[in-house]
């Protein structure tokens, strides 16, 4: 004799499996997690801040060029 099952539970289980398969496909299609995107944004901000810290003032570069031409 077959096991008695609750049809509502079986239907919900099947729906969860379908949703999980769609989620796997979407994760593959759309890529990274929110944490990965946030980490990349933080790294880009860090690199930008480091680059800004090493920039010279525009007036100083012009002044240096004009001083070398006068000599």
MOJOVEN-V790952 format. One record per run of one state. SS is the DSSP state (H for helix, E for strand, - for the rest). FROM is the first residue (numbers start at 1). TO is the last residue. If there is no record, write none. Layout:
SS,FROM,TO
SS,FROM,TO
//
This chain:
-,1,6
H,7,30
-,31,33
H,34,54
-,55,57
H,58,70
-,71,71
//
